[in-house]
Amino acid sequence: MINGFVVIDKPAGITSHDVVSRVRRILGTRKVGHTGTLDPFATGVLPIAVNDGTKAIPFLDEGVKCYEALMQFGVATDTLDMTGKVLHEQEYSSLSESTLHDIFTRFTGPILQIPPMYSAIKQGGQPLYKLARMGQEVERAARPVEIHSIELLSFTPPFVAIRVVCSRGTYIRTLADDIGAMAGCGAALKELRRTASGPFEIGAAHTLETLENAAREGDLVPLCITPYESLAHLREIRLTDAGLAKVSFGRSPLPDEIIDDIDTTAGEPQLVRLTHAKDLVAVAGLSHGGDGLPRIVLKRVFI
């Protein structure tokens, strides 16, 4: 059985939880989870953690995400996408590429964004989308996000395609709505495709059908991104055989049980990955003690 991550190219029309349920059936294991929920109408990169991969989720670096979105101008909806109820329509004929580039500049960088009512964010213990379905709208606090770039891919009014690189927690539906409001004619998302989420990219994504066929043929390993690979952003500290044995019993390795030299000068504490023969053994906190020796505290053991 595989351990790690399988990147699914989520199809439109199903929820992220639906994908998890189907992967559980295909692989015959309950230890399956996902990171970075996608709306039902959205497609693209949905990282699915399998077995020991679920242990790695808290340590992933998915701080940067990339989306390709198709906006429809001249319309506003209650869900901020074209699956919702149309609230109003406006003339969009004055919309131009130069106007859009100017608007994109205003939304690039750190911004405050109000989450949409149709979202899984909880308020008073209740998901906002449930309140929205009951016809309620509540005040939501603006949240800081960062838009690294907005690239115009095509301009065929009323449809405009863009590529957005942004921080986690960014709602592209809200961005489209805000862009439409600034353009003076409204806009809603018609299509949304995530092409990257941290280290997971669309080039490594597979359809559910591909996963099902691979499971049937017993050839799942090529589809799996190991915990070692998925946490490549963490500094690697290699263990000796003695260090491996020590960590397997839940004890921190001693300096002579580590292959790599560790700088003992004072520095900020950091998370590291302890490895042996290119396998992830544990995630640990590394700091420097008063005696000048490195101090390693195990956070999660994977063996």
C-alpha positions in Angstrom: 0.0 0.0 0.0 1.3 3.5 -0.9 2.1 6.2 1.7 2.2 9.8 0.6 0.2 12.0 -1.7 -1.6 11.4 -4.9 -2.5 14.6 -6.8 -6.0 14.3 -8.3 -7.1 16.4 -11.2 -10.5 17.1 -9.6 -13.4 17.1 -12.2 -16.2 19.7 -12.0 -19.5 18.8 -10.4 -18.3 17.0 -7.3 -17.0 18.1 -3.9 -13.5 17.6 -2.5 -15.0 15.3 0.1 -16.5 13.2 -2.8 -13.0 12.8 -4.1 -11.7 11.6 -0.8 -14.6 9.1 -0.5 -13.9 7.7 -3.9 -10.1 7.4 -3.3 -10.9 5.5 -0.1 -13.0 3.0 -2.1 -10.3 2.7 -4.8 -7.4 2.2 -2.4 -9.3 0.3 0.3 -8.1 2.4 3.1 -9.7 4.8 5.6 -6.6 6.9 6.1 -7.3 9.4 3.3 -7.5 13.1 3.5 -7.2 16.2 1.4 -5.7 19.7 1.6 -7.0 22.9 0.1 -10.7 22.4 -0.6 -11.9 23.2 -4.1 -15.5 24.3 -4.9 -17.7 21.7 -6.6 -17.6 23.7 -9.9 -13.8 24.1 -9.8 -11.3 21.6 -11.3 -7.6 20.9 -11.0 -5.0 20.2 -8.3 -6.4 18.5 -5.2 -3.6 16.9 -3.1 -4.9 13.6 -1.5 -2.9 12.3 1.5 -2.9 8.5 1.8 -1.9 6.5 4.9 1.3 8.1 6.4 0.8 11.0 4.0 -1.9 12.2 6.4 0.8 12.7 9.1 2.6 15.1 6.8 -0.3 17.5 6.1 0.5 19.9 9.1 4.0 20.3 7.8 3.3 21.0 4.1 4.2 24.3 2.5 1.1 25.2 0.5 1.5 29.0 1.0 1.5 29.8 -2.7 -1.3 28.7 -5.1 -1.9 29.2 -8.8 -5.3 29.4 -10.5 -6.6 29.9 -14.0 -10.0 31.5 -14.0 -12.6 32.6 -16.5 -14.6 35.6 -15.5 -17.9 36.7 -17.0 -18.4 40.4 -16.8 -21.7 42.3 -16.8 -23.3 40.0 -14.1 -23.2 39.5 -10.4 -24.5 36.4 -8.5 -25.1 35.5 -4.9 -22.4 32.8 -4.9 -20.0 35.0 -6.9 -19.9 32.4 -9.6 -22.2 31.4 -12.4 -23.7 28.5 -10.5 -25.6 31.0 -8.3 -28.6 33.2 -8.6 -28.1 36.3 -10.8 -28.6 39.4 -8.7 -28.2 42.0 -11.4 -26.8 42.5 -14.9 -25.0 45.6 -16.3 -23.6 46.9 -19.5 -20.0 45.9 -20.0 -19.2 47.3 -23.5 -16.9 50.0 -22.1 -14.6 47.3 -20.6 -11.1 47.4 -22.0 -7.8 45.6 -21.6 -6.1 48.7 -20.3 -8.8 49.2 -17.7 -8.3 45.6 -16.6 -4.5 45.9 -16.3 -5.0 49.0 -14.1 -7.5 47.2 -11.9 -5.2 44.1 -11.7 -2.4 46.4 -10.4 -4.6 47.7 -7.6 -5.3 44.2 -6.4 -1.7 43.0 -6.6 0.1 42.7 -3.3 -1.2 42.4 0.3 -4.9 43.1 0.3 -7.9 42.6 2.6 -10.6 40.2 1.4 -14.0 39.6 2.8 -14.8 35.8 2.5 -18.0 35.0 0.5 -21.1 33.9 2.3 -21.0 30.6 0.2 -17.9 29.3 2.0 -17.0 26.7 4.6 -15.8 29.3 7.1 -17.7 28.9 10.4 -19.3 31.7 12.3 -21.0 30.9 15.6 -20.2 27.2 14.9 -22.2 27.3 11.7 -20.7 27.1 8.2 -21.4 30.3 6.3 -22.8 28.4 3.3 -25.5 26.9 5.5 -26.6 30.3 6.6 -26.5 31.6 3.0 -28.8 28.7 1.9 -31.3 29.8 4.6 -31.3 33.3 3.1 -29.2 34.8 5.9 -26.2 37.1 5.4 -23.9 37.9 8.3 -21.1 40.4 8.7 -17.7 38.8 7.9 -14.4 40.2 9.0 -11.9 41.0 6.2 -8.9 38.7 6.1 -5.4 39.6 4.9 -4.3 37.7 1.8 -1.6 38.4 -0.9 -2.0 38.4 -4.6 1.4 37.8 -6.1 0.4 38.4 -9.7 -2.6 38.6 -12.0 -1.9 37.8 -15.7 -4.4 38.5 -18.5 -4.7 35.3 -20.6 -7.5 36.3 -23.0 -9.9 39.2 -23.5 -13.2 38.3 -25.3 -15.9 40.3 -23.6 -17.9 39.4 -21.6 -15.4 36.6 -20.9 -11.9 37.4 -19.5 -9.4 34.7 -18.6 -6.7 35.3 -16.0 -3.9 33.5 -14.2 -3.6 34.3 -10.5 -0.7 33.4 -8.2 -1.7 34.1 -4.6 -1.4 33.1 -0.9 -3.4 30.4 0.7 -6.8 31.5 1.9 -7.5 33.6 -1.1 -11.0 33.3 -2.6 -10.8 33.7 -6.4 -14.6 34.1 -6.5 -14.2 37.1 -4.2 -11.4 38.5 -6.3 -13.5 38.2 -9.5 -16.4 39.9 -7.7 -14.2 42.8 -6.5 -12.6 43.2 -9.9 -16.1 43.4 -11.5 -17.2 46.0 -8.9 -14.2 48.2 -9.6 -14.8 47.8 -13.3 -18.3 49.1 -12.7 -20.2 46.3 -14.4 -19.9 43.3 -12.1 -18.2 39.9 -12.7 -18.6 36.3 -11.6 -16.5 33.2 -12.1 -17.6 30.9 -14.9 -14.7 28.5 -14.6 -11.9 27.9 -12.1 -8.9 25.6 -12.4 -6.2 25.2 -9.8 -2.8 24.5 -11.5 -0.6 24.5 -8.4 -0.8 24.2 -4.6 2.6 24.5 -3.0 4.7 21.7 -4.2 1.8 19.9 -6.0 1.4 20.9 -9.7 -1.0 20.0 -12.4 1.7 18.2 -14.4 1.7 15.6 -11.6 -2.0 15.3 -11.4 -4.0 12.2 -12.3 -7.7 11.6 -13.0 -9.7 9.4 -10.7 -10.0 6.9 -13.6 -6.2 6.7 -13.9 -5.9 6.0 -10.2 -8.6 3.3 -10.4 -6.8 1.6 -13.3 -3.4 1.8 -11.5 -5.0 0.3 -8.4 -6.5 -2.5 -10.4 -3.1 -3.2 -12.1 -1.1 -2.9 -8.8 0.9 -0.1 -10.2 0.2 2.8 -7.8 3.8 3.7 -6.8 4.5 5.9 -9.9 1.4 8.0 -9.0 2.6 8.6 -5.4 4.6 11.6 -4.1 6.3 10.3 -1.0 6.3 12.2 2.4 10.1 12.7 1.8 9.4 14.5 -1.5 6.4 16.5 -0.3 8.4 18.0 2.6 11.4 19.0 0.5 11.1 22.6 1.7 12.3 21.4 5.1 16.0 21.2 5.8 17.2 17.6 5.6 19.2 16.0 8.4 20.4 12.5 7.6 20.6 9.8 10.3 23.0 6.9 10.8 21.6 3.4 11.4 21.9 4.1 15.1 20.0 7.3 14.7 17.3 5.6 12.8 16.9 3.0 15.5 16.8 5.7 18.2 14.1 7.8 16.5 12.0 4.6 15.8 11.7 4.3 19.6 10.6 8.0 19.8 13.9 9.3 21.1 15.8 12.2 19.7 19.1 11.3 18.0 22.5 12.3 19.5 25.0 14.4 17.5 27.1 11.3 16.7 23.9 9.6 15.3 23.6 12.3 12.6 25.5 12.2 9.3 25.2 15.9 8.4 27.2 18.6 10.1 24.9 21.0 11.9 26.0 24.6 12.5 26.0 25.2 16.2 25.9 29.0 16.0 22.8 30.5 17.4 19.8 30.8 15.0 16.1 30.8 14.8 14.4 27.4 15.7 13.3 25.6 12.6 11.5 22.5 11.5 13.6 19.9 9.8 13.1 16.5 8.3 15.1 13.6 9.7 15.8 11.0 6.9 17.5 7.7 6.3 18.3 6.4 2.8 15.9 9.0 1.2 13.0 8.0 3.4 11.3 10.4 5.8 11.9 9.2 9.4 10.5 12.1 11.4 9.8 15.8 11.4 11.6 17.6 14.3 12.3 21.0 15.7 15.9 22.1 15.6 17.3 24.7 17.9 20.6 25.4 19.6 21.2 24.7 23.3 23.3 26.8 25.6 26.1 24.3 25.4 26.5 25.1 21.7 25.1 21.7 20.6 22.1 21.2 18.4 18.9 20.4 20.2 16.4 18.2 18.3 12.9 17.6 19.5 10.7 15.1 17.6 7.4 16.5 16.3 6.1 13.5 14.3 7.6 10.1 13.6 6.8 8.4 10.3 8.3 4.9 10.8 
